[in-house]
């Protein structure tokens, strides 16, 4: 199955600037949950061992502490970690996810608490039904039983039923699980091409030549040039195609990449200049710029 | 090119913000010194404005993506969860919880009414027909008590010393965690329009009423209430609070009023979740009274005094605390 297009959710900050977050994928969330469950189980095993030792030393008090710690682990493991600055449990952190407020406000402990309390019915009740259906489901009427099962299935399947992959806890807490944003500041392609301009075929493209393409083509070219080591044959093919399209008369320069960088710089300068004048040409299919005499 | 000049002029700001944000992501806001802390919001706003400008003047997608991501990270560092969990707990206990409960008056009344209605029904029906006791009380819960038990057995159950002293704390904590889980479940069930929550309250009331009728029938009513109320005041209040939280959730879902359904659910859900947190602490107190105090103190008067004190204490706390400022 191919990866579905990333779902993006816009959140408006208190300053009024819309920021775009990528919604965490289902696979990632299940994975994060599995990691957290694993950690919880390890913690419980350790706890049982410690309790056994402690009850030998401190008697009933040791057992009491063990019971409380188990309760705290089971009920507040997620809440505790999501209240911290990282907004993520160890599992979420490992898979690059975090919890945010769905409406752009501050993530409050209350919201985190509400989203995690709902795990009672999203996780523990379905598990109980799975392992002991007779003790948990209404026994007498099959209709009631079906209704209860359907309702539970709906609860569990909630993340599949909405675009933002919100589970019931997210609905109640008003939260979203998003990918932690990461990006590095890449070099400006036009700046580096300026440095090597001497070897490039000088940026003397005509306005007519630069008006053939739009923003979309520019950014496709950008992503090609940003590839770590683009294949020379690809670069040459693209360079040749552009040369044919714009009617480049000079011979093919030795270095296709130098030509593409020069063209990118000139093209971007042209498009940005028109942008400042309020003309945005999205792609080559967009209507051409108005000619000024 | 304008966008190149733009970038050259602001790049230093962005990288400075990036290092600050990386530190916050690692160790929280506390890891920033006072100077860095005061820089953070300035740099964050500067970067937001850079992003807005870049979106209009630059066609360098690498740059815009970087700025978007940096702004998102800085936004999360600035507006992410900020309080230390323990500080949040303190504020919650002194202000938020009592204020939230006073705000949920209607739901509390409804939950309380359902519990009392259940109790009254259980009492009247069991008093008339003792065999109904088994319909209201689960066998494992009754632990052998029932209409067929002798009066002496019933009295025994009220005073039984359950275990050696050092297991009492373990018993208390078992009661606490068990009840707290039921309470949280009552809240979570509120998601289905509050109906299961109300049913849970009603059936709890039935159980209570059935026991009361059983003991009343044997002339043990005073001793029964002295057995139940010391922890029961706290525990039943906590049950009602959890039920009220569930009703809040159901109400937010069914009757969102002017808000959109999801907004209403998110808003009310948070308030209700906070209330449940408070109820969990009430269950802790109840568990301690039940597991420790009740095992030691068998005097009826002393038990009733403790019941009254707990009633007065909770009323004073819930009605009085956190009135002075905004919650």
Interface residues (C-beta under 8 A of the other chain):
Chain A: X13 X14 X15 X17 X19 X20 X21 X59 X60 X61 X63 X64 X65 X67 X68 X70 X71 X75 X80 X82 X83 X84 X85 X86 X87 X98 X100 X101 X102 X103 X104 X105 X106 X107 X108 X109 X110 X111 X112 X113 X114 X115 X117 X118 X120 X121 X122 X124 X125 X151 X155 X168 X171 X172 X173 X174 X180 X181 X182 X183 X184 X185 X186 X188 X189 X190 X191 X215 X218 X219 X222 X223 X226 X265 X268 X269 X271 X272 X273 X275 X276
Chain B: X1 X2 X3 X4 X7 X11 X14 X15 X18 X24 X25 X27 X28 X29 X45 X48 X51 X52 X56 X57 X58 X59 X60 X61 X62 X63 X65 X66 X68 X69 X70 X71 X72 X73 X75 X76 X77 X79 X80 X81 X82 X83 X85 X88 X92 X96 X164 X165 X166 X167 X168 X169 X170 X172 X173 X174 X176 X177 X180 X181 X184 X185 X187 X188 X189 X191 X192 X249 X262 X263 X265 X266 X267 X269 X270 X271 X272 X273 X274 X276 X277 X280
